[in-house]
Amino acid sequence: IVDCSAQVALCLAVKDESELNHIKKVSQYTADVFSKYVRNELMNLVDEEKKVKHSKMSNSIENIISDGKKYLPPGMEHDVVETCYTPILQSENYSLKFSATSSDNKINYSNNSSILVMFGARYKSYCSNICRTVLVEPSQEQQDNYELAVSFLENVYSNMKDGATLSDVYLKCLNLIKEKRPKWAENFVKNIGFGTGIEFREPSLLIGPKNDTKLKKNMVFIVQLGFTGLKTAGKEYAIMVGDTVVVGESGVNVLTPSKKKIRSIGIFLKGDDEEEEVDDDENIMDNLTRQSKRNTVLENKLRYEQGNDATRKEHQRKLTEQLNKEARERLSANKNGVVSKKKAKAITAYKNIANFPHNDNDIMDLRIMVDKRHDAVILPIFGIPIPFHISVIKNVSKSEEGDYVYLRINLNVPGSTMMKDADFPYPEATYMKEITYRSSIRKDPSSG
């Protein structure tokens, strides 16, 4: 009997278009579960000082993935989604192996702690995986080490080209680590990833120092880089980052695009008596934060709420100049006997997509949401949150029948007495006149 499993695995390593499509979908789903659920849950846990076991959080992630309905991209069938393995969370006694387990100890989120998260999803038998480190109030040394680890990972990605050998990819990464952090190289892992597909881990496609297998375009790998035994202020911590990637001609395409930079993955706490710095970084909107019970808030929320004073003042100055200019033009026209007609503003809830509250929990859970700031009501229609300006809502009524509550929303359409036809820029379009929602959950109004 001859063992030809390695040769068969090599033949199946290059994925066809259909296989890549399945892997891309499940990888995006895995990234969304981390970005929209895991990261937010960990932020809330720290913010609200909740005591949660590693194992309980692991079970929650597993249930979210197995349920397959929440965060699922369009076109995916939820009944064929499952976990590749039991999700792993660690904030102490770190192990970078996929055989590690989540303990029953409470998650440690004290200052300078790191929380490692590893999990993967499987769709129609095809696998994906993501590894991330969430740093809580990291020191500058931790931030520098984390950014360095991410740069090592980016180096691996740049070297994974069509025709390169797996051993070369590993050794180039190891040499870079020896150059930048010699002590890290002493306990560096024996491999930094492996081929994946129907089999979660393909032993013949390990990215290690002794594997001379050549990479080919459309091979899919799970890559992860990690370092344990790191210390800051006498406290031990670990760092690990990883993704699911597909090999291309000049590098890889990352299929799990959840952000890895420190400003997106770190949790920063500030006291009320501390002066907050102003930051106009465009990624601030990505960091969801809430008011803390211990009189601290997540740093990025303060940044978002305070905004950039200089930018705001400049915007107000331009608005004032614009209003004065329009007023002068109207006065000048009236003096010449010309009566200017004021154009009606178009009914718009959100002027651009950046203003839409994508990360709100009600939006992600497909619940009806009232956005008072933009005078809008966001309604879930066929699984998609659709905003309606309050002026197009004619009336709302609620009724109860048996075990169900019905919410009926009537909308203004062309020809309505409350609005002019000029308010509808596309009179030939088909407009929705009413929409009804049914819920089996009944709530006593007196309960609040």
C-alpha positions as CSV (number, residue, x, y, z in Angstrom):
1,I,0.0,0.0,0.0
2,V,1.4,3.4,-1.0
3,D,0.4,6.6,0.8
4,C,-0.4,9.1,-2.0
5,S,-2.4,11.5,0.2
6,A,0.2,14.3,-0.2
7,Q,0.1,14.0,-4.0
8,V,-3.7,14.1,-3.9
9,A,-3.7,17.1,-1.6
10,L,-1.4,18.9,-4.0
11,C,-3.7,18.2,-6.9
12,L,-6.7,19.6,-5.0
13,A,-4.8,22.6,-3.5
14,V,-5.4,24.8,-6.6
15,K,-9.1,25.8,-6.3
16,D,-11.4,26.3,-9.3
17,E,-13.8,29.3,-9.6
18,S,-16.7,27.5,-7.8
19,E,-14.5,26.5,-4.9
20,L,-13.0,30.0,-4.6
21,N,-16.5,31.5,-4.5
22,H,-17.5,29.3,-1.6
23,I,-14.3,30.1,0.3
24,K,-14.6,33.9,-0.3
25,K,-18.2,33.9,1.0
26,V,-17.4,32.0,4.2
27,S,-14.2,34.0,4.8
28,Q,-16.2,37.3,4.5
29,Y,-18.8,35.8,6.9
30,T,-16.0,34.9,9.4
31,A,-14.6,38.4,9.2
32,D,-18.0,40.0,9.7
33,V,-18.7,37.8,12.7
34,F,-15.5,39.1,14.3
35,S,-16.0,42.8,13.3
36,K,-19.7,43.1,14.0
37,Y,-20.1,40.7,16.9
38,V,-16.9,39.6,18.7
39,R,-15.1,42.9,18.7
40,N,-18.2,44.8,19.9
41,E,-19.0,42.2,22.6
42,L,-15.5,42.5,23.9
43,M,-15.7,46.3,23.9
44,N,-19.0,46.2,25.8
45,L,-17.6,43.6,28.2
46,V,-14.7,45.9,29.1
47,D,-16.9,49.1,29.1
48,E,-19.5,47.6,31.4
49,E,-17.0,45.6,33.5
50,K,-18.8,42.3,33.0
51,K,-17.3,39.1,34.3
52,V,-17.6,36.6,31.6
53,K,-15.9,33.2,31.2
54,H,-13.7,32.4,28.2
55,S,-15.8,29.3,27.6
56,K,-19.1,31.2,27.7
57,M,-17.8,33.8,25.1
58,S,-16.6,30.9,23.0
59,N,-20.0,29.2,23.1
60,S,-21.6,32.5,22.1
61,I,-19.4,32.8,19.0
62,E,-20.1,29.2,18.1
63,N,-23.9,29.8,18.4
64,I,-23.7,32.9,16.2
65,I,-21.8,31.0,13.5
66,S,-23.9,27.8,13.6
67,D,-27.1,29.8,13.5
68,G,-25.9,31.3,10.3
69,K,-28.6,33.9,9.9
70,K,-27.0,36.9,11.5
71,Y,-24.3,38.7,9.6
72,L,-24.7,36.2,6.7
73,P,-23.7,37.8,3.3
74,P,-26.3,37.7,0.5
75,G,-26.4,34.5,-1.5
76,M,-25.3,32.2,1.4
77,E,-27.4,29.4,2.6
78,H,-27.5,29.4,6.4
79,D,-28.3,25.8,6.8
80,V,-24.9,24.7,5.4
81,V,-22.8,26.9,7.7
82,E,-21.0,25.5,10.7
83,T,-17.9,26.0,12.8
84,C,-14.5,24.5,11.8
85,Y,-13.7,24.0,15.5
86,T,-14.7,25.3,18.9
87,P,-13.8,29.0,19.0
88,I,-10.7,29.8,21.2
89,L,-10.4,32.8,23.5
90,Q,-7.4,33.4,25.7
91,S,-6.4,36.2,28.0
92,E,-4.0,34.1,30.1
93,N,-1.9,30.9,29.8
94,Y,-1.6,31.5,26.1
95,S,-1.3,28.7,23.6
96,L,-1.1,29.4,19.8
97,K,-2.2,25.9,18.9
98,F,-5.6,25.1,17.3
99,S,-5.9,22.3,19.9
100,A,-6.1,24.9,22.7
101,T,-9.3,25.3,24.6
102,S,-11.1,28.2,26.2
103,S,-10.9,28.0,30.0
104,D,-13.7,28.5,32.5
105,N,-11.8,31.4,34.1
106,K,-13.1,35.0,33.7
107,I,-11.7,37.0,30.8
108,N,-8.9,39.3,31.9
109,Y,-9.3,42.8,30.6
110,S,-7.1,44.8,33.0
111,N,-4.7,47.3,31.6
112,N,-2.0,46.0,29.3
113,S,-3.9,42.7,28.8
114,S,-4.3,41.0,25.5
115,I,-7.2,38.8,24.4
116,L,-6.5,36.3,21.6
117,V,-9.4,35.2,19.5
118,M,-9.4,32.3,17.0
119,F,-12.3,30.8,15.1
120,G,-13.3,29.6,11.7
121,A,-16.5,28.9,9.7
122,R,-17.2,26.2,7.2
123,Y,-19.6,26.6,4.2
124,K,-20.5,23.7,2.0
125,S,-17.5,21.9,3.5
126,Y,-15.0,24.7,2.6
127,C,-13.1,26.3,5.5
128,S,-12.0,29.7,6.6
129,N,-10.3,31.1,9.7
130,I,-9.4,34.4,11.4
131,C,-7.0,35.2,14.3
132,R,-7.0,38.5,16.1
133,T,-5.6,40.1,19.2
134,V,-7.6,42.7,21.2
135,L,-5.3,44.8,23.3
136,V,-6.9,46.6,26.4
137,E,-5.3,49.9,27.3
138,P,-2.0,48.9,25.7
139,S,1.3,50.6,26.6
140,Q,3.3,52.2,23.9
141,E,5.6,49.2,23.9
142,Q,2.7,46.9,23.3
143,Q,1.4,49.0,20.5
144,D,4.8,49.0,18.8
145,N,5.2,45.3,19.2
146,Y,1.7,44.7,17.8
147,E,2.4,46.9,14.8
148,L,5.7,45.0,14.3
149,A,3.9,41.6,14.4
150,V,1.4,42.9,11.8
151,S,4.3,44.0,9.6
152,F,5.8,40.5,9.8
153,L,2.5,39.1,8.6
154,E,2.4,41.5,5.7
155,N,5.9,40.4,4.8
156,V,4.7,36.8,4.6
157,Y,1.8,37.9,2.4
158,S,4.1,39.7,0.0
159,N,6.3,36.7,-0.4
160,M,3.5,34.2,-1.0
161,K,3.7,34.5,-4.8
162,D,3.0,32.0,-7.6
163,G,6.2,29.9,-7.9
164,A,7.7,30.6,-4.5
165,T,8.4,27.7,-2.1
166,L,6.8,27.4,1.3
167,S,10.1,27.0,3.0
168,D,11.4,30.3,1.4
169,V,8.3,32.1,2.7
170,Y,8.9,30.8,6.3
171,L,12.7,31.5,6.3
172,K,12.3,35.1,4.9
173,C,9.9,35.8,7.7
174,L,12.2,34.2,10.3
175,N,15.2,36.2,9.1
176,L,13.2,39.4,9.3
177,I,12.2,38.6,12.9
178,K,15.9,37.9,13.7
179,E,16.8,41.3,12.3
180,K,14.0,43.3,14.1
181,R,13.4,41.2,17.3
182,P,16.1,38.6,17.8
183,K,14.6,37.4,21.1
184,W,11.3,36.6,19.4
185,A,13.0,34.3,17.0
186,E,14.2,32.0,19.8
187,N,10.7,30.6,20.4
188,F,9.2,31.2,17.0
189,V,6.6,28.7,15.8
190,K,7.6,25.7,13.7
191,N,5.1,26.7,10.9
192,I,3.1,29.9,10.1
193,G,0.2,28.4,8.3
194,F,-1.2,25.6,6.1
195,G,-3.2,24.9,3.0
196,T,-7.0,24.6,3.5
197,G,-10.1,23.8,1.6
198,I,-12.4,20.9,2.4
199,E,-9.8,19.8,4.9
200,F,-9.3,22.5,7.5
201,R,-5.6,21.7,7.9
202,E,-3.6,20.0,5.1
203,P,-0.4,18.6,6.7
204,S,1.4,18.3,3.4
205,L,1.1,22.1,2.8
206,L,2.6,23.5,6.0
207,I,4.4,26.8,5.7
208,G,7.6,25.6,7.4
209,P,11.4,25.5,6.9
210,K,11.5,22.0,5.4
211,N,8.6,22.1,2.9
212,D,9.8,22.8,-0.6
213,T,6.4,22.6,-2.2
214,K,5.9,25.5,-4.7
215,L,3.0,27.9,-4.4
216,K,0.5,28.1,-7.3
217,K,-2.1,30.6,-8.1
218,N,-5.5,30.0,-6.5
219,M,-4.1,27.9,-3.7
220,V,-5.8,28.9,-0.4
221,F,-4.0,29.1,2.9
222,I,-4.7,29.8,6.6
223,V,-1.8,32.0,7.8
224,Q,-1.2,33.0,11.4
225,L,1.7,34.6,13.2
226,G,2.0,34.6,17.0
227,F,4.4,35.4,19.8
228,T,4.0,34.4,23.5
229,G,6.0,35.3,26.6
230,L,6.0,39.0,25.8
231,K,6.1,41.3,28.9
232,T,5.3,44.9,29.6
233,A,5.5,46.5,33.1
234,G,6.1,43.0,34.4
235,K,2.9,41.7,32.9
236,E,2.9,38.8,30.4
237,Y,0.9,39.0,27.2
238,A,0.8,37.4,23.7
239,I,0.1,38.6,20.2
240,M,-1.4,36.7,17.3
241,V,-2.8,37.7,13.9
242,G,-3.9,35.7,11.0
243,D,-6.2,35.4,8.0
244,T,-7.5,33.2,5.2
245,V,-5.7,34.1,1.9
246,V,-5.6,33.0,-1.7
247,V,-2.3,33.0,-3.6
248,G,-2.0,35.3,-6.6
249,E,0.8,36.1,-9.1
250,S,2.4,38.9,-7.1
251,G,1.2,38.2,-3.5
252,V,-2.0,37.1,-1.7
253,N,-5.5,38.4,-1.6
254,V,-6.7,38.5,2.0
255,L,-10.2,36.9,2.2
256,T,-10.9,37.9,5.8
257,P,-10.6,41.7,5.6
258,S,-11.3,42.6,9.2
259,K,-9.0,45.4,10.2
260,K,-5.8,44.7,12.1
261,K,-4.3,48.1,12.9
262,I,-4.1,49.1,16.5
263,R,-6.6,52.0,16.2
264,S,-9.2,49.4,15.0
265,I,-8.4,46.6,17.4
266,G,-7.3,48.3,20.6
267,I,-9.5,49.3,23.5
268,F,-8.4,52.6,25.0
269,L,-9.8,54.0,28.3
270,K,-9.7,57.5,29.5
271,G,-10.6,59.1,32.8
272,D,-13.0,62.1,33.0
273,D,-10.2,64.4,34.3
274,E,-7.9,63.6,31.4
275,E,-7.7,66.0,28.4
276,E,-8.8,64.2,25.2
277,E,-6.8,64.7,22.1
278,V,-8.5,65.6,18.9
279,D,-8.2,63.2,16.0
280,D,-9.9,63.5,12.6
281,D,-8.9,60.1,11.3
282,E,-11.5,58.7,8.9
283,N,-11.5,55.4,10.7
284,I,-12.9,56.7,14.0
285,M,-16.4,55.8,12.9
286,D,-15.4,52.1,12.9
287,N,-14.7,52.1,16.7
288,L,-18.0,51.6,18.5
289,T,-18.1,52.8,22.1
290,R,-20.5,53.4,25.0
291,Q,-20.5,55.3,28.3
292,S,-18.6,53.3,31.0
293,K,-19.9,52.5,34.4
294,R,-16.5,53.4,35.9
295,N,-16.5,57.0,34.5
296,T,-14.4,56.0,31.6
297,V,-15.3,55.9,27.9
298,L,-13.7,54.3,25.0
299,E,-11.3,56.7,23.5
300,N,-12.6,56.7,20.0
301,K,-16.1,57.6,21.2
302,L,-14.8,60.8,22.8
303,R,-13.0,61.5,19.6
304,Y,-16.1,61.0,17.5
305,E,-18.3,63.1,19.8
306,Q,-15.8,66.0,20.2
307,G,-14.9,66.1,16.6
308,N,-12.4,68.5,15.2
309,D,-13.1,72.0,16.5
310,A,-11.1,73.7,13.9
311,T,-12.9,71.8,11.1
312,R,-16.3,72.6,12.7
313,K,-15.5,76.3,13.0
314,E,-14.3,76.5,9.4
315,H,-17.5,74.8,8.3
316,Q,-19.7,77.2,10.3
317,R,-17.8,80.2,8.8
318,K,-18.4,78.9,5.2
319,L,-22.1,78.4,6.0
320,T,-22.4,81.9,7.3
321,E,-20.7,83.4,4.2
322,Q,-23.0,81.3,2.0
323,L,-26.2,82.5,3.8
324,N,-25.0,86.1,3.7
325,K,-24.3,85.8,0.0
326,E,-27.7,84.4,-0.8
327,A,-29.4,87.1,1.3
328,R,-27.6,89.8,-0.6
329,E,-28.6,88.3,-3.9
330,R,-32.3,88.2,-2.9
331,L,-32.2,91.8,-1.7
332,S,-30.5,92.9,-4.9
333,A,-33.1,91.0,-7.0
334,N,-36.0,92.5,-5.1
335,K,-34.7,96.1,-5.6
336,N,-34.6,95.4,-9.3
337,G,-38.3,94.3,-9.3
338,V,-37.4,90.6,-9.6
339,V,-39.0,88.3,-7.1
340,S,-36.9,85.3,-6.5
341,K,-38.5,82.0,-6.0
342,K,-37.2,79.8,-3.2
343,K,-36.5,76.3,-4.4
344,A,-37.9,73.5,-2.2
345,K,-35.2,71.3,-0.8
346,A,-35.2,67.7,-1.8
347,I,-36.4,65.3,1.0
348,T,-33.2,63.5,2.0
349,A,-32.6,61.5,5.1
350,Y,-28.9,60.9,4.5
351,K,-26.9,63.0,2.1
352,N,-24.2,60.4,1.8
353,I,-23.6,56.8,2.8
354,A,-21.1,57.8,5.5
355,N,-23.9,59.3,7.6
356,F,-25.9,56.0,7.7
357,P,-25.5,54.3,11.1
358,H,-24.3,51.0,9.7
359,N,-22.9,49.8,13.1
360,D,-25.9,50.4,15.2
361,N,-27.1,47.3,17.0
362,D,-30.7,47.8,15.8
363,I,-29.5,48.0,12.2
364,M,-27.4,44.9,12.5
365,D,-30.2,43.0,14.1
366,L,-32.7,44.2,11.4
367,R,-35.0,46.0,13.8
368,I,-37.0,49.2,13.2
369,M,-34.9,52.2,14.2
370,V,-35.7,55.9,14.7
371,D,-32.7,58.1,13.9
372,K,-33.7,61.4,15.5
373,R,-30.5,63.1,14.4
374,H,-31.3,62.7,10.7
375,D,-35.1,62.8,11.0
376,A,-35.3,59.3,9.6
377,V,-36.9,56.0,10.3
378,I,-35.0,52.9,9.2
379,L,-37.2,49.9,8.2
380,P,-35.9,46.4,7.4
381,I,-37.3,45.3,4.0
382,F,-36.3,41.9,2.6
383,G,-33.4,41.8,5.0
384,I,-32.0,45.3,4.0
385,P,-32.3,48.4,6.2
386,I,-34.0,51.1,4.2
387,P,-34.2,54.7,5.5
388,F,-37.4,56.8,5.2
389,H,-37.5,60.6,5.9
390,I,-40.2,61.3,8.5
391,S,-42.0,63.6,6.1
392,V,-42.9,60.7,3.8
393,I,-44.6,58.8,6.8
394,K,-48.3,59.7,6.8
395,N,-49.3,57.9,10.0
396,V,-48.5,54.8,12.1
397,S,-51.0,52.5,13.8
398,K,-50.6,49.5,16.1
399,S,-53.1,46.7,16.6
400,E,-53.2,43.4,18.4
401,E,-54.8,40.2,17.1
402,G,-54.4,37.0,19.1
403,D,-50.8,36.4,20.0
404,Y,-49.4,39.0,17.5
405,V,-48.9,42.7,17.4
406,Y,-49.2,44.5,14.0
407,L,-47.5,47.7,13.2
408,R,-48.8,49.4,10.1
409,I,-47.0,52.3,8.5
410,N,-48.7,54.4,5.9
411,L,-46.5,56.4,3.5
412,N,-47.2,59.5,1.5
413,V,-47.2,59.0,-2.3
414,P,-47.7,61.3,-5.3
415,G,-51.2,62.7,-5.1
416,S,-51.3,62.7,-1.3
417,T,-52.9,65.8,0.3
418,M,-50.1,66.3,2.8
419,M,-47.3,66.6,0.1
420,K,-46.9,68.2,-3.2
421,D,-46.1,66.2,-6.3
422,A,-43.0,68.4,-6.6
423,D,-41.7,66.6,-3.5
424,F,-41.4,63.4,-5.6
425,P,-38.6,63.7,-8.2
426,Y,-39.7,60.5,-10.0
427,P,-43.5,60.6,-10.4
428,E,-43.4,57.7,-12.9
429,A,-41.7,55.4,-10.3
430,T,-43.6,52.9,-8.3
431,Y,-44.1,54.0,-4.7
432,M,-44.8,51.9,-1.6
433,K,-48.0,53.1,0.1
434,E,-47.9,51.1,3.2
435,I,-46.0,48.4,5.1
436,T,-47.0,46.1,7.9
437,Y,-44.8,44.4,10.5
438,R,-45.9,41.5,12.7
439,S,-44.3,40.5,16.0
440,S,-45.1,37.6,18.3
441,I,-43.4,39.4,21.2
442,R,-45.9,41.4,23.2
443,K,-44.7,44.1,25.6
444,D,-46.7,45.9,28.2
445,P,-46.2,49.7,27.6
446,S,-46.2,50.2,31.4
447,S,-43.1,48.1,31.7
448,G,-41.1,50.7,29.9
